[in-house]
Amino acid sequence: MGIEVRSLRSAELGNAAHVLIERDSGVAVVLDPVRDVGQYLDVATSESVELTWALETHVHNDFVSGARELVASAGARLGASGAAGLRYPYERLGDGDEIEVGSWRLRVLATPGHTPEHVAYVLVDPAGEPQALFSGGALMVGTAARTDLFGPALSWRFAHDLERTLKEKILELPDHVVVYPTHGGGSFCAVGAGTEMTTTIGAERVANPLASACSSRQFVIRALTAGTYPSYYARMRSLNQAGAPLLGPAPPVPSPVSLGEVDTWLAQGALMVDVRPAAAFRAGHIPKSLAAGADGNVSGWVGWLVGPERPLVLVADADTAGAAQVAEAARQLARIGYDRVVGFLEGGIETWRAAGREFVSYEAISAASLAKRLDADELLPVVDVREAAEWHAAHVPGSVNIPAHDIPVANADLPRGMALAVHCGHDYRATLGASLFERAGHSQLIVVDDGWEGWAALDHDNP
């Protein structure tokens, strides 16, 4: 294409930032950067280019923007919609404005819907032909980003805005234009998105259900099929408009804290967040700690369940794997503005064990073992911690559905003094759910480690 597009993913967010590199002129532009901007600075250094712009497609609800960090670290100019309401200096962009990237240009396209101020950027080659679209959430692989982030009163209005955006703006582009979304599969803003990171206008014109909607009402109904989203979204927009504290190219790595210091933090209301893998947590953990392994979405679950003002103490393995767990957890939490990680338990989980402190473990069983125990009339309530839509689609007969994020407020009717079998689609969320039941006072917990998939694979006609 004569210009390189390098996409850097934040897997836990289901998002990607895009770096445009124009080597002939020695410049680069970053679109929708996350807060830990060292990764973009590294690209600029390795390619010997200058980061000239940090551009936003919209005010983000799911992560802290890194645009201000790039202004501070690289001297980049910050560009965003003139309607974004940012309360710090930035270049106010509107429909039709253009930004030079060497001999190429980025043309601003007003694309309201996902948010009211949303813009996309059309990459135009030196001959004046559009070649790529940086679409934010206005178009994604197989869908578009949700329009209900401002509450139910505005969801239909914004869905209609999105319909006009797609039909009158985006789908007017040529079929060959490559689409680089910010939101993708795994993002709570992008329920239903495919796993691919890019698509084309032509492919979406043919296969995207929103593009094929035969009426405005059908479009809105299809657009408003997303499920719930983490509670931290409610404060992220205002944080990005005000500007989160600057951290530099990378968030600080938490320091080790002694067992005595941990006790002091716990007395002050700190939460222990265990960032080891689920199997290690089940084998033994600190009582009432939260299972949020760094191999999964630490930030999403902590952001859903815990307020940003609460101090967090991380628990990890004691070896080099533990150092990586702590660094990844801290990076994820910084990306959503959770800066009160006060440290990690020095020496890892073994410090707690060596001190003779209380340890808790969960039994882990397969779906086949669960079926045998139920066939034998064991009194064993089965709790499915998947989302309601997943449960309604198919579930273990007789199971109770309590989505993991609802457990702290929706567990009162479950029997006490009796074992609970907790399952999900995979063991990460099941173990997290079990840790929440433990925090709510349930002491006999069993995790079905192959979850619904294991149950569905059984031959229930011939047990």
Secondary structure, DSSP 8 states (H G I E B T S, - for coil): --SEEEEEEETTTTEEEEEEEETTTTEEEEES-BS-THHHHHHHHHHT-EEEEEE-SS--SSS-B-HHHHHHHH--EEEEETTS--SS--EEE-TT-EEEETTEEEEEEE--SSSTT-EEEEEE-TTS-EEEEEEETSSBTTB---S-TT-HHHHHHHHHHHHHIIIIIGGGS-TT-EEEESB-TT-TT-TT--S-S-EEHHHHHHH-TTTT-SSHHHHHHHHT------TTHHHHHHHHHH------SS-----EE-HHHHHHHHHTT-EEEE-S-HHHHHH-B-TT-EE--TTS-HHHHHHHHS-TTS-EEEE--SSHHHHHHHHHHHHHHHHTT---EEEEETTTHHHHHHTT---B--EEE-HHHHHHHHHTT----EEE-S-HHHHHHS--TT-EE--GGGHHHH-TTS-SSS-EEEE-SSHHHHHHHHHHHHHTT---EEEETTHHHHHHTS-TT--
